[in-house]
């Protein structure tokens, strides 16, 4: 989300779909009865002077942005579904994350962020939309994973979920990239910043030449 501030200067009215995080940077809301109360405190010492009615809304780091918060699997347009999951992995426990499932005639194109909830869990959640997974694009959160975890994850993607193509991203890790290339072969697509993914029966990636500042 590092580029969100610039994106909103380009298009301030853009609708942004974000994970529904309690007290998160995208804003949130809680029922006013959420915290325990103690009526013996003076009104000025209590939350909102003791008002326990309605909803308490928290602000966001981008107060003018049009955020739509998502807490469950949600179809936001025909064939475009957000997969909302919560991580249970050490270091990212309770971290909420959205993945994007595009339902195409050739199968699901699954665009993930860092896959903190586990890439297998994300793929499993997408399969009810379409059991055919054409391509997984993005980070797999295996930067420090051991060889056994890497091998198990790659086998799940290739042998159990029958993912046809994979374009691993930033937090996948070098040992994982090697493992994916060995198993997927030419169906492991190299992707970096500036790459363009062309969809179809046989997805491909192309990298545009880097511009030179003058």
C-alpha positions in Angstrom: 0.0 0.0 0.0 3.0 2.2 -0.2 1.8 3.8 -3.4 -1.7 4.5 -2.2 -1.0 8.1 -1.3 0.2 8.9 -4.9 -2.6 6.9 -6.4 -5.2 9.0 -4.5 -3.6 12.2 -5.9 -4.1 10.8 -9.4 -7.7 9.7 -8.7 -9.1 11.0 -5.4 -12.5 9.4 -5.9 -11.2 5.9 -6.5 -13.0 3.2 -4.6 -10.5 1.2 -2.5 -11.3 -2.3 -1.2 -9.4 -3.0 2.0 -9.4 -5.6 4.8 -11.7 -4.8 7.7 -9.1 -4.5 10.5 -10.1 -3.4 14.1 -8.4 -0.1 14.7 -6.6 -0.5 11.3 -5.1 2.2 9.1 -8.1 2.0 6.7 -10.5 3.0 9.4 -13.0 0.8 11.3 -16.0 0.9 13.5 -17.0 -0.8 16.8 -20.2 -1.1 18.7 -20.2 1.5 21.5 -20.8 -1.3 24.0 -17.5 -3.0 23.1 -15.4 -1.9 26.1 -16.4 -2.7 29.7 -17.9 0.3 31.4 -17.6 1.7 35.0 -20.3 4.2 35.9 -18.5 5.4 39.0 -16.1 7.5 36.8 -16.9 11.1 36.2 -18.4 11.7 32.7 -15.3 13.6 31.5 -13.1 10.6 32.5 -15.1 8.2 30.5 -14.9 7.3 26.8 -17.1 9.8 24.9 -18.4 11.1 28.2 -20.0 7.8 28.9 -22.1 7.7 25.7 -22.6 4.0 24.9 -25.1 4.4 22.1 -24.5 3.6 18.4 -21.2 3.0 16.6 -17.7 4.4 17.4 -15.8 5.0 14.1 -12.1 5.3 13.9 -10.2 7.4 11.4 -7.9 6.2 8.6 -4.4 7.2 7.4 -6.1 8.5 4.3 -9.1 10.4 5.6 -10.5 11.5 2.2 -10.3 8.0 0.6 -13.4 6.0 -0.2 -12.6 2.8 1.6 -14.9 -0.2 1.4 -13.9 -2.6 4.2 -14.2 -6.4 3.6 -14.4 -9.1 6.2 -15.7 -12.0 4.2 -15.5 -13.4 0.7 -17.2 -10.8 -1.5 -18.0 -10.5 -5.2 -17.5 -6.9 -6.0 -18.3 -7.2 -9.7 -19.3 -10.1 -12.0 -16.4 -12.6 -12.0 -14.3 -10.5 -9.6 -14.2 -11.8 -6.0 -12.2 -10.7 -2.9 -10.9 -13.5 -0.7 -10.7 -12.3 2.9 -8.7 -14.5 5.3 -6.9 -14.0 8.6 -3.3 -15.2 9.2 -2.6 -17.7 12.0 1.1 -17.9 11.3 3.6 -16.8 14.0 4.7 -13.2 13.5 1.5 -12.3 11.5 -1.2 -13.8 13.8 -4.6 -12.0 13.3 -3.3 -10.1 10.2 -6.1 -9.7 7.8 -5.4 -9.9 4.1 -7.4 -9.7 0.8 -6.6 -11.7 -2.3 -8.2 -11.1 -5.7 -9.9 -13.9 -7.7 -10.6 -13.3 -11.4 -12.9 -15.9 -12.8 -12.0 -16.4 -16.5 -13.1 -19.0 -19.1 -9.8 -20.7 -18.5 -10.0 -20.8 -14.7 -9.3 -18.6 -11.7 -6.5 -16.0 -11.9 -5.6 -15.5 -8.2 -3.7 -12.3 -7.4 -2.3 -12.5 -3.8 -0.4 -10.0 -1.8 2.0 -11.6 0.7 -0.1 -14.7 1.4 0.2 -14.3 5.2 -2.9 -16.6 5.7 -1.1 -19.3 3.7 -1.2 -19.7 0.0 -2.8 -23.1 0.3 -5.6 -21.6 2.4 -6.1 -18.8 -0.1 -6.3 -21.3 -3.1 -8.7 -23.5 -1.1 -11.0 -20.5 -0.4 -11.0 -19.6 -4.2 -11.9 -23.1 -5.4 -15.7 -22.9 -4.7 -15.8 -20.0 -7.3 -14.1 -22.2 -9.9 -12.1 -25.4 -9.2 -9.8 -24.7 -12.1 -6.9 -22.5 -11.0 -5.3 -21.0 -14.1 -2.6 -18.9 -12.5 -1.4 -17.7 -9.1 0.3 -14.3 -9.1 2.1 -12.7 -6.2 4.1 -13.3 -3.0 4.0 -16.7 -1.2 5.4 -15.6 2.1 8.2 -18.2 2.2 11.3 -16.0 2.5 12.6 -17.9 5.6 10.7 -21.2 5.1 12.7 -24.4 5.4 13.0 -26.9 2.6 10.3 -29.3 3.9 7.7 -26.5 4.1 8.7 -25.2 0.6 8.5 -28.7 -0.9 5.1 -29.3 0.7 3.7 -26.0 -0.5 4.9 -26.5 -4.0 3.5 -30.0 -4.1 0.1 -28.8 -2.9 -0.1 -26.1 -5.6 1.1 -28.5 -8.4 -0.3 -31.9 -7.4 -3.3 -31.2 -5.2 -4.7 -27.9 -6.5 -3.4 -28.4 -10.1 -2.4 -24.8 -10.5 -1.5 -24.5 -14.2 0.8 -21.4 -14.0 2.5 -19.5 -11.3 4.1 -16.1 -11.3 5.8 -15.8 -7.9 6.4 -12.3 -6.4 8.5 -10.4 -3.9 8.1 -12.4 -0.6 8.3 -15.9 -2.2 12.1 -16.4 -1.5 14.9 -17.6 -3.7 14.9 -21.3 -2.6 11.1 -21.3 -3.2 11.6 -19.8 -6.7 14.1 -22.6 -7.5 11.6 -25.3 -6.3 8.8 -23.8 -8.3 10.9 -23.6 -11.5 11.9 -27.3 -11.0 8.3 -28.5 -10.6 6.4 -26.0 -12.9 9.1 -25.7 -15.5 8.0 -23.2 -18.3 4.8 -22.7 -16.4 6.7 -20.8 -13.7 6.6 -17.3 -15.1 9.2 -14.8 -14.1 7.6 -11.6 -12.8 9.1 -8.4 -11.4 8.2 -4.7 -11.1 7.1 -3.6 -14.5 6.0 -7.0 -15.7 2.8 -7.4 -17.7 0.7 -10.5 -17.4 -1.1 -11.5 -20.5 -4.1 -13.8 -19.7 -5.5 -16.5 -21.9 -5.2 -20.3 -22.3 -1.4 -19.9 -21.9 -0.5 -16.9 -19.7 2.7 -15.1 -20.3 4.7 -12.3 -18.7 6.6 -9.5 -20.4 8.8 -6.9 -18.8 8.7 -3.4 -20.2 12.0 -1.6 -20.6 12.9 0.5 -17.6 12.6 4.2 -18.3 15.7 6.4 -17.8 15.3 9.6 -15.9 16.6 12.7 -17.7 
